[in-house]
Amino acid sequence: NDSTIMYLEISIALNTDLFTQKKEREFQNLAFNEQIRRKEKEQAALQIVAERKKNLQLLAIAAFIITFMIVVIVISRKKSLLKTARFLGLIGLLLIFEFINLLTHPWIESITNHNPFLILLILVLLASVLVPAHHALEEKIKKKSKTILILGDSRAKVGVSPEALELSLSDFDIYNLSQGAT
């Protein structure tokens, strides 16, 4: 009878010990899972801050490029600064190309699986679109500035004020005006 009570006490002690160990493991698992969840939450918060910083930088770059191009257009209207405007226009083209590269680089890398040859090919294709667009815009600005200069010269010679002479640039053949000025 005493042995039965002794075995019952041992059994209760073992069950209590096993139950306690099981609860300790569960508590440790909960604590570990909570620690992992907090680290993931911190990582997500850091990633959001980094993404926001990157977006603000891209926005600042875009604003700078737009401002830069407006300055180039304003400078290109002055005859004495045409060479400077052409050089700055080329710098503007490089800025636009690199900005587009910054925006599309993650997408290009995911499509090409980080294959340098394919990345280069896509960037060359992008440049082959931008360069002719740059030349067309440059020619349009040259023609417009020549037309404005020619109209300004003819107003000065005739003595007509700009308000009295209401002509639109589309009323004239730019080629003929530029040929007449030379």
C-alpha positions as CSV (number, residue, x, y, z in Angstrom):
1,N,0.0,0.0,0.0
2,D,2.9,2.3,0.8
3,S,4.5,1.5,-2.5
4,T,1.3,2.4,-4.3
5,I,1.2,5.8,-2.7
6,M,4.9,6.2,-3.4
7,Y,4.4,5.4,-7.1
8,L,1.4,7.7,-7.2
9,E,3.5,10.5,-5.8
10,I,6.3,9.8,-8.3
11,S,3.7,9.7,-11.1
12,I,2.2,13.0,-10.0
13,A,5.7,14.6,-9.7
14,L,6.7,13.4,-13.2
15,N,3.4,14.6,-14.7
16,T,3.9,18.0,-13.0
17,D,7.5,18.1,-14.2
18,L,6.4,17.2,-17.8
19,F,3.6,19.7,-17.7
20,T,5.9,22.4,-16.4
21,Q,8.5,21.6,-19.1
22,K,5.8,21.6,-21.8
23,K,4.5,25.0,-20.5
24,E,8.0,26.4,-20.4
25,R,8.6,25.3,-24.1
26,E,5.3,26.9,-25.1
27,F,6.2,30.1,-23.3
28,Q,9.7,30.1,-24.9
29,N,8.1,29.5,-28.3
30,L,5.7,32.4,-27.8
31,A,8.5,34.7,-26.6
32,F,10.6,33.7,-29.6
33,N,7.7,34.2,-32.0
34,E,7.0,37.6,-30.5
35,Q,10.6,38.6,-30.9
36,I,10.6,37.5,-34.5
37,R,7.3,39.5,-35.1
38,R,8.8,42.6,-33.5
39,K,12.0,42.3,-35.7
40,E,9.8,41.9,-38.8
41,K,7.8,44.9,-37.8
42,E,11.0,47.0,-37.3
43,Q,12.3,45.8,-40.7
44,A,9.0,46.8,-42.3
45,A,9.2,50.2,-40.7
46,L,12.8,50.7,-41.8
47,Q,11.9,49.6,-45.3
48,I,9.0,52.0,-45.4
49,V,11.3,54.9,-44.3
50,A,13.9,53.9,-46.9
51,E,11.3,53.7,-49.7
52,R,9.9,57.1,-48.7
53,K,13.4,58.6,-48.7
54,K,14.1,57.1,-52.1
55,N,10.8,58.5,-53.5
56,L,11.6,62.0,-52.1
57,Q,15.0,61.8,-53.7
58,L,13.5,60.8,-57.1
59,L,11.0,63.6,-56.7
60,A,13.8,66.1,-56.0
61,I,15.7,64.9,-59.0
62,A,12.7,65.2,-61.3
63,A,12.0,68.7,-60.1
64,F,15.7,69.6,-60.7
65,I,15.6,68.2,-64.2
66,I,12.4,70.1,-65.1
67,T,13.9,73.3,-63.7
68,F,17.1,72.7,-65.5
69,M,15.3,72.1,-68.8
70,I,13.3,75.3,-68.3
71,V,16.5,77.2,-67.7
72,V,18.0,75.7,-70.9
73,I,14.9,76.7,-72.9
74,V,15.1,80.3,-71.5
75,I,18.8,80.5,-72.2
76,S,18.3,79.2,-75.8
77,R,16.2,82.2,-76.6
78,K,19.2,84.5,-76.3
79,K,21.4,84.6,-79.3
80,S,24.6,85.1,-77.4
81,L,24.0,82.0,-75.3
82,L,23.1,79.5,-78.1
83,K,26.3,77.4,-77.7
84,T,25.9,77.3,-74.0
85,A,22.2,76.3,-74.4
86,R,23.3,73.5,-76.8
87,F,25.8,72.2,-74.3
88,L,23.3,72.4,-71.4
89,G,20.7,70.7,-73.6
90,L,23.1,67.8,-74.0
91,I,23.6,67.7,-70.3
92,G,19.8,67.7,-69.9
93,L,19.5,64.8,-72.2
94,L,22.0,62.8,-70.1
95,L,20.1,63.7,-67.0
96,I,16.9,62.5,-68.5
97,F,18.4,59.3,-69.7
98,E,20.0,58.6,-66.3
99,F,16.7,59.5,-64.5
100,I,14.7,57.1,-66.7
101,N,17.5,54.5,-66.0
102,L,17.0,55.0,-62.2
103,L,13.3,54.6,-62.5
104,T,13.3,51.5,-64.8
105,H,16.4,49.7,-63.5
106,P,14.6,47.4,-61.0
107,W,12.1,46.5,-63.6
108,I,14.8,45.9,-66.3
109,E,16.8,43.7,-63.9
110,S,13.8,41.6,-63.0
111,I,12.9,41.1,-66.7
112,T,16.5,40.3,-67.7
113,N,17.4,38.2,-64.6
114,H,20.4,40.6,-64.1
115,N,21.9,39.6,-67.5
116,P,24.3,42.5,-68.4
117,F,24.0,42.0,-72.1
118,L,20.2,42.3,-72.1
119,I,20.4,45.3,-69.7
120,L,22.8,47.0,-72.1
121,L,20.6,46.2,-75.0
122,I,17.5,47.7,-73.4
123,L,19.4,50.9,-72.3
124,V,20.8,51.3,-75.9
125,L,17.2,51.0,-77.2
126,L,16.1,53.7,-74.7
127,A,19.0,55.9,-75.8
128,S,18.1,55.3,-79.5
129,V,14.7,56.8,-78.7
130,L,15.9,59.7,-76.6
131,V,18.7,61.0,-78.9
132,P,16.4,61.6,-82.0
133,A,13.8,63.2,-79.7
134,H,16.6,65.5,-78.4
135,H,17.7,66.4,-81.9
136,A,14.1,67.1,-82.9
137,L,13.5,69.3,-79.9
138,E,16.9,71.1,-80.5
139,E,15.9,71.8,-84.1
140,K,12.5,73.1,-83.0
141,I,14.1,75.5,-80.5
142,K,16.7,76.6,-83.1
143,K,14.0,77.4,-85.6
144,K,11.8,79.2,-83.1
145,S,14.7,81.3,-81.8
146,K,15.8,82.2,-85.4
147,T,12.2,83.2,-86.2
148,I,11.9,85.3,-83.0
149,L,15.3,86.9,-83.8
150,I,14.3,87.6,-87.4
151,L,10.9,89.1,-86.4
152,G,12.7,91.2,-83.7
153,D,15.1,92.5,-86.3
154,S,12.4,93.4,-88.8
155,R,10.4,95.2,-86.1
156,A,13.4,97.3,-85.2
157,K,14.2,98.2,-88.9
158,V,10.6,99.1,-89.7
159,G,10.0,100.8,-86.4
160,V,6.9,98.8,-85.5
161,S,6.2,98.0,-81.9
162,P,5.6,94.4,-80.9
163,E,2.1,95.3,-79.8
164,A,1.2,96.7,-83.2
165,L,2.6,93.7,-85.1
166,E,0.3,90.8,-84.1
167,L,1.7,87.9,-86.1
168,S,1.8,84.3,-85.2
169,L,4.8,82.1,-86.1
170,S,2.6,79.7,-88.0
171,D,1.7,82.5,-90.5
172,F,5.3,82.4,-91.8
173,D,7.3,79.8,-93.5
174,I,10.3,79.4,-91.2
175,Y,12.6,78.2,-93.9
176,N,12.0,81.4,-96.0
177,L,12.4,83.7,-93.0
178,S,15.7,82.1,-92.1
179,Q,17.0,82.2,-95.7
180,G,16.0,85.9,-95.9
181,A,18.0,86.7,-92.8
182,T,21.3,85.3,-94.0
